[in-house]
């Protein structure tokens, strides 16, 4: 029956009769031993993908295209969503924790948080997630919350995204995430009842169906959102200049020259400006870059660096006006003790500066 199982997994549209003919078994035998459990497993997998995408308001026609299904199939799966939610909410009401229920039913934690936190205000969501709310313009976390987003180069804290959502959007607002990476923004939007359309050059339809494929051609930038719908907030967290460049795709922007990197950002800001509604806000997340390796602080030059005033300059040139600048420093723990000791002896100053720059269209 291994052959039958493999045949069904490769093509779920095959009937029991067709598989039985191929392996010399009756349709009843195929149904009894293999197909029933595999079909249920496949149906549940599709349920979860559709639930995740629907929950952040991806239109049904885009869900169907993304999953290679017809829209009627998507609609049928969506009809089962209330019943699925009842099953999980029942377990939660019995005192089981979100991680326990998620593991039991094969859900991701962000998907289950979207149910567990339903109808709650944002402040209550912060409390349930055990996240303190920062009131000032310094957002500092020791680590990323591993419940949100994949293990990814340049992974950012979900707590940071939650703060952006809290202060600069309302529940049911639509977020646009043009370089989604490990999916932190989409996961946080699930937990905070925001709609989210995410795009990334790495296509992972099985594990991240909500992140649609998009390659930002630096020579010909095109806006991936079709139709009249425009987002309320853009969260733009591109790969930082030179940081983690060895871990990104070779044709990503992190490895560009300083001039080309800033040119790409300026072109993206201009494209976003021309495709956004008048009331749009953009949260741009990036870090300082200084070529400090083996260079004492007093000998550093400005030639090879990219600092916050560079970002502010190109934002202004592209039609954006900053309204808030938050310091959200990178963890200094990435420097090992022996490295820190050597830097101190050589009078080298490292870089932990990172910013969240909030801008509005001028």
N, C-alpha and C positions, 0 to 999 in steps of 0.2 A: 504493500500500500504506500510505500515511500514515493513511488513514481506518481501515484494519483495525487498525493499531497503536494508534490512539487509542481505538477501540472496545474492544479487549482491556484496555487500561490502565484504562478507565472501569468495565469489568465483566469481571473475569477468569473469571466463570462461563460466559460465552458459549463455545459450541463453535466449532471451525473451520468446520463446515458452516454454522452460523448466520451467522458473519461473511462467509463466502464468498457466501452468498445475498444478503446486504445490499450487497456491492460488486461482484457479478457475476464472481467468480473461483471457481475450484474449491477444494475443501477441501484438496487436495494442495498447491496453490500457496500458500494461506494458511499451512499448516503449514511448508512449506519456507522461506518467506521471512521470516515474522514470528513466528508463535506460539511456535515452539520456544525462541527466545532470550528472548522476553518472559516466557514461562511460567517458564523457569528463573530469570530475574531476580526475578520476583514470588515464587517459592518461596523463594529465598535471602533476600529481604527479610523474609518471614514467619519463616523459620528464625531470623534474627538477633533479631527482636523476641521470639520465644518463648524463645530461649536466654537473652536478657538477663533476662526476667521470671522464668523458671524458676530461673535461677541464684541469684536472691535470694529464692526460695521463695514466690513468689506462687502461690496454688492454681490448678489447671488451670481450674476453673470461672470464676475471675475473669479469667484470661488469655483464655479464650474470649469472655467478655462484652466485655472491653476491646477485642479485635481484631475483634469482629463475626463470629466463627467458631463452629462447633460444637465441643464438647469432643473429639469423635473426631478432628477435624482437628488439634487441638493435640496429641493423643496421637501421631498419625502423624508429626508434625514432630519431636516429642521422641525418637522412635525413631531419627532420623537424627543426633542430637547426638553420640553416640560417634564416628561416622565423621567428622563435621566436625572434632571435636577432634583426631583422629589426623592429619588433613591439616595443621592448623596447628602441632601439636606437632612434626611432622616438619620443618617449616621452621625452627622454633625450635632444634631439635636440630642443624641444619646450620650454626648460628651466625648466622642472621639475627636482627636486633634486633626487639623488640616493635613499635616504630613501623613498621619495614619490612614485617613480616608483617601487621600490621593494615591498612596501606594496600593491600597486595597483595590481600587477601581481602575488603576492605570492612568490616572490623570496627572498632569503637571501641577505643581503647587500654585502657580499664578492663575491657572484656569479655575482651580478650586477656590482660591481666594476671591475670584470674581463672583462666585456664588455666596461664599461665607460672609462677604462684606456688602452684599446687595442691600440697597436702600439706606446705607449708612452715610453720614456726612464725612467729608475728608478728614477732619480732625479725629474722628473715631477710627478711621482706617489707619492713620498713623499709630494710634494707640494699640490697635489689634495686632499690627505688624511689629510692635516693639521698637518703633522708630521715634526718636525725639524730634521735635520740630524746631529748627533753627530760626531765630527771630532776627538775627543780624546778618550782615553781608559777608560773614565768614562761614563757609560750609566745609566742615572738616570731619572726615570719617577715616577710621583706621583701615577699613577693608570693605570690599564689595559684599553685599548680601548674596550668598551663594544660591538662594532660592530663586533669584531672578536673573535671567540671561544665561548663556552658555559660557563655558571656559573659553575665553577669546582674547587674542592680542589687544591690548588697550582697553580691556573691559572697564566700564565705569560703574560707580555705585548706583544701584537702583534708588537709594536714598536721595541722591542728587536729582535724579529724574523726578522723583515724587515731589521734591521741593519746587522744581520748575512747574510741575503740573498744579500744585497747590496755589502758588502765588500768581501764575500767569495764564491759567485756564480754568474753566468750570466743567463740572460733570457733563458728559455727552458732547463736549467739544471734540473737534476732529484735529488730530495731530498728524504731521507729516514728518517721517524719519527717512531722509534720503540715503543715509549710509548706516544701515541698521546693525551690521556686525553680528554680535551674539544675541541680539533680540532683547536687550534690557529695556528699551523704551516700550516695545509691544507688551512685554510681560508686566511692566509697571502700569501701563494703561489698562490692562485687564483688572488689576487690583484696585484701580482708582476710577473705574467707570468712565474712561475716555475712549473715544474712537481713535483708531490708529491705522494709517496706511504706511507700510514700511517697504523699503527697497534696498537691495544690496547686490554687489557683483557676484557674490558666492551664492549659488542656487542650491538650496537644501529643501526640496519639496516634501521629503518624508519627515524630517524633524522640525522644519520651520516653514510650513506651508504659507503662513501669514506674511513672510518676507518675500516679496516678489522680485524676480531677477531684473537688474538694471545695471548696465555698465555706463559709467559717466565718461564718455569720450572727451578728453580734454581739448580736442581740436574741433568738436562739434557737439556742444552740450545741448541736450533736449530735455524738456520737462516731461516726466513719466506719467503724470496724472492727466487723464483724458476727461473731457466733459466739463460741465459747468461747476461741479463741486470744488470748492477751494477750502484749504485747511484754515483753522483758527490760530494754529501755532505750529511753527517749524522748530524741530529740535535737531540741530545740525552738529553732529559729533564726528568730524572726519578723522582719519588717521593723522596723528600729529607728525610734524616735520621731523624726519630722521628717527624718532622714537619708535621702537618695535619694527623698523622697516624690514629687517631680516625675516620677520614672521609674517609679513603681508605678501600678497601676490606681487610678482615682479613688475607688473604693469599698474600697480596702485600708485596713489599720489605721494605716499610717504617718502619715496625714494627720489622724487623729483629734485631738481636744483632749487635753491631758494627763490630765484626769480620765477621759475615755472610754477612752483607751489603757490606763491602769492598770486600769480596770474590766474591760476585755476580758481582759487577762493574768490577773487574779485569777479570772475566770470560767473561763478555760481551765484554769488550775492545778486548780481545784476539780473540773472535769469529768474531767481526767486522773486525779486522785486517786480518784474514784469508779469509774473503769473500768480501773484498773491492778491487777496482782497485788501481793500484800503485799511481795514482795522487789524491786519495781521501783525503778529509779533514773532520774532525769531530769537531763539536761544542758541547762541553759537558757543561751543565748548572747545577750548584749545589751550595749549600750554606754551610758555616761553621756551625758546631754544637758544642756548649759548654753547659755543664750541669751547667748553672749558677744559677739555681733557688735557692733562699735563701742563696746563697754563696757569701760572699764578694770577690771582685776580687783577693785580695792578698792570699786568701785561696783556690782558684781553682787549680785543678790538670789537667794534660794532659790525665789522664787515660780514662776518659769517652768522650773525645772530638774527633771530626773529623774535620780537618782543611785542607786548600788548599794543603799543602805539602803532605798529605795522598793521595789526588787525583793525584797529579803530580807523586808521587812515583809509583802508580799502573798503570798509563798511560805509564810511561817509561818501567816498567816491561812487559807490554803487547805489546810493539813494536811501541809506539806512541811517537812523540816528539812535545812538545808544541811550538807554534810559537807566540801566542798572549794570553794575559790574560786581560780580561776586567772586571772592577768592575761594577756590575749591582745591587746595593744594594736593599734589600727588604725595603718596606716602614716602617718607624718608627711609622706611625700612627696606626699600629695594637696594640701598647701599649697605654692603656688608661692613662689619666692624673694621676689618683690616684695610678696606678701601677708604673708609672715613678717616682712619688714622693717617694713611698716606696723604690724603687730601689736606688734612690739617697741617702736616709737616711742610707741604709744598705751597701752603696758603692758597689752595684752590677752593672756589665757591661752587657748590653743586646747584642743581636746578630742581625745585619742587613746585614752582609757580604754575598754576593752572587757573583758568578763568571761565566763568559763565557770563557771557556778554548778552544782555537782553536789548534788542533793538526794535524800533518801529519804523514803518515806512515814512519817509519825510513828505 
